[in-house]
């Protein structure tokens, strides 16, 4: 059974915008959900996947 994520938070760069995602902690990884549709489901990753995703963001891999 999936553990309920705890500690949901959104980026401080989002300010008052609603077009963002929230990240919560789960055992061994992270969960992500849409701020505007919190009951619409979530995506979970393990620790390694999350670390690689964050590194890709920080190094500009997803920049247009």
C-alpha positions as CSV (number, residue, x, y, z in Angstrom):
1,X,0.0,0.0,0.0
2,X,1.2,3.5,-0.9
3,X,2.3,5.6,2.1
4,X,0.5,9.0,2.2
5,X,3.0,11.7,1.4
6,X,3.8,14.2,4.1
7,X,5.3,17.7,4.1
8,X,3.7,19.0,0.9
9,X,5.3,22.2,-0.3
10,X,5.6,24.2,-3.5
11,X,8.5,26.2,-4.8
12,X,9.1,29.6,-3.3
13,X,9.6,30.8,-6.9
14,X,5.9,30.1,-7.5
15,X,5.0,33.1,-5.3
16,X,1.2,33.4,-5.5
17,X,0.9,31.5,-8.9
18,X,-1.4,28.5,-9.1
19,X,0.3,26.9,-12.1
20,X,2.7,24.9,-10.1
21,X,3.2,21.5,-8.5
22,X,3.8,20.4,-5.0
23,X,6.3,17.9,-3.7
24,X,5.8,15.7,-0.7
25,X,8.0,13.1,1.0
26,X,7.3,9.4,0.9
27,X,9.5,6.6,2.3
28,X,12.4,6.2,-0.1
29,X,11.4,9.1,-2.4
30,X,9.1,11.9,-3.3
31,X,5.5,12.5,-4.6
32,X,4.4,15.2,-6.9
33,X,0.9,16.6,-7.5
34,X,-0.8,19.5,-9.2
35,X,-1.5,22.4,-6.9
36,X,-4.8,23.2,-8.6
37,X,-6.1,19.6,-8.5
38,X,-4.8,18.1,-5.3
39,X,-7.3,15.3,-5.4
40,X,-6.4,14.4,-9.0
41,X,-3.7,11.9,-8.1
42,X,0.0,12.0,-7.7
43,X,3.2,10.8,-9.2
44,X,5.8,9.0,-7.0
45,X,9.5,8.4,-7.5
46,X,12.2,6.6,-5.6
47,X,15.1,8.5,-4.2
48,X,17.4,7.8,-7.2
49,X,14.8,8.9,-9.7
50,X,14.1,12.1,-7.8
51,X,17.8,13.0,-7.4
52,X,18.3,12.5,-11.1
53,X,15.3,14.7,-11.9
54,X,16.4,17.5,-9.7
55,X,19.9,17.4,-11.1
56,X,18.5,17.6,-14.6
57,X,16.5,20.7,-13.7
58,X,19.5,22.3,-12.0
59,X,21.8,21.7,-15.0
60,X,19.3,23.1,-17.5
61,X,18.4,19.9,-19.2
62,X,14.7,21.0,-19.6
63,X,15.4,24.6,-20.6
64,X,13.9,25.6,-23.9
